[in-house]
Amino acid sequence: MRPLDPRLLRRALSARRFLVGGGALGVLEALALIVSCWCLSTAIAELVAGASFVSVLPFIGVFALAVVTRAASQWIMGMFSARAAAKVQLELRSQLLDHLAEQPAEARAHTHLATLSQLAASGLNALDAYFARYVPELIRAALVTPVLIAAIALADPLSAVAILATIPCIPVFMILIGRVTERAQSRRWDALTNLARGYAEIVEGLATLKIFGRARRQAERIRTITEEHRASTMGVLRYSFLSGFALELLASIAVALVAVSIGVRLVNREMLLQTGIFALLLAPEAYLPLRQVGAQFHAAADGLSASNAVLDVLDEDADASPLRSESSSSGAQSDGLKISGLTLEREGRIVVRGLDLVAAPGSFTVLSGPSGAGKSSILAAIRGSLRPAAGTISCGGTQWGETRAERAVSIAWSGQGAMLFGGTVRDNLSLGESTGASDDLLHRALELAALRSRPGDDHPVDGELRLDDRINELGHGISGGQAQRLALARAIARHWVVGTPLILLDEPTSALDEDTEARIVASLRELASRGAIVVAVSHREALWEAADQHLEVPLLELATEDVA
């Protein structure tokens, strides 16, 4: 973890301004400190030598002015850092939102919505501590410490040598402790992300969980991930206190060595009292910035993690991304879909074991089997929303599986529940990557989904919809069959606009009569004949008979502990 990521300076203009202004304030603070120590040591030496108090008043006056100057520079630094933190947060947050708005839907799905929300909100807020407490000390360590050592070297070279010999020990300990802290902070950040993601998933699916009587079971899940977050946070705090103690002890011993050396030489009359006091006053100040950098590193760790995560998202190269765009998806079709040794778990129970499947471009594959056999779970694994316990899935030359949760190619997807919203039919069809599709393309998608009669068709479509027809909230106002076909039409439109190689369908004809089902089957055959890889889950024989391959997924017997 870099103390100051160069990408942050490149992305945030306010960060660059803060470094320049903070550097100037750091130099001013160092000069004020040197002047104050020199005046104080001179005044003390003159008084010890028998000078009157009036004669040292000028030194005391300059000392007071230097102290005020140093305090003012520190106050301005604090105010400047707070404003810089707010501006950098605003700049990064705006860039993150603009970046996500410009990405295709599958790229936005590459990172979980809860993760992005947590990152853009409370995650970036952690930059307050980073800029207010850590970066100022980093500036002081880079500028103030060398200036103070140079001043000590001019007055007492031997003390400067002692400081130069001992001061590298502090960065060495900081690096050793920082590596351990970085791993602990990474675990804490992952735990916080899992907590946000898990809570969001439970809230989103709460209605379904209550229907199936599994809502209360989620309390244990939340309790588990909350405990993981608590444990990781306490681990970071332990390392913070340990590192603070180690750095303070090391700096105290180093200053003591310098003090002993100065004391011995003063007793032996080998140095002037004014020089000894001056070096002794500056010695702790030379170690202080490095000690503070180590101490404030833990407070800034959240900000470092958050800014690194945001910068990783902003620096994603669309061309290098595993998610395929429209321009590259056509090339992905040449490789087809291959599933090898796929094993899936649901709630701790294996539902699919060792599944193998090959679906070439231009093929229509249907999965069937008893309820609970894991057919929908197979589609979820292909979509990337379920991490396989074992096995791999590949398509278009890319592969994902148990070591990767994200899907590697774009897909067109229609599930059992039609996710519709209030608006026109055009609005629902144009959701996501179908935005900007022409009316002709949307009309064609409605025809293939049996929601619009084809030119020259002698048999009118039952429940025909027009693009300007309005649908109430949650899809109310149309029948279940129409909603199912509208979701299918949306998947077809996405397939054409984005060029997705895969079309995944879960029970696409479960709510349809035989005539309408026959139209849908013919449409799916037509899509496959044009090069699409169509994979559907269905209990209907009409789809089995029309498929190029029909794979029956067996229902695995429950283990003894599952039955119990």
Helices and strands as residue ranges (DSSP letters): H 6-11, H 13-48, G 54-56, H 57-102, H 105-108, H 113-118, I 119-123, H 124-125, H 127-129, I 130-134, H 135-155, H 157-166, H 169-204, H 206-211, H 218-267, H 273-314, H 326-332, E 337-346, E 349-359, E 364-368, H 375-383, E 390-395, E 398-401, E 411-414, E 423-424, H 425-429, G 432-434, H 439-448, E 470-471, G 473-475, H 480-498, E 502-506, H 514-529, E 533-537, H 541-546, E 549-552, H 560-563
